[in-house]
């Protein structure tokens, strides 16, 4: 029971920091900033992406100030990684590549392309 609790806690740490914050917010902020800086409002790609990127930058600014701020982060009260959030994120971004965002290549790197109907 104790081992299951530690595993689930570590799994929640990885999900909330890496999958949700890093992949869902931090990586997409790059695309949001590039979109808002370089595409006019009438551009078809801007119109396609704008509903998905709306509010992302403001949410990330607040998250960096409150949730993942080194020294006084809220997540240290809920996650076992505590003030080591920057180490967890640094480890993720060291191996991160934009090729990971291409779904077929991502499945191939995980070895799941041979699984039927995956």
Secondary structure, 3 states (H helix, E strand, C coil): CHHHHHHHHHHHHHHHHHHHHHHHHHHHHHHHHHHHHHCCCCCHHHHHHHHHHCCHHHHHHHHHHHCCCCCCCCHHHHCCCHHHHHHHHHHHHHHCCHHHHCHHHHHHHHCCCCCCCC
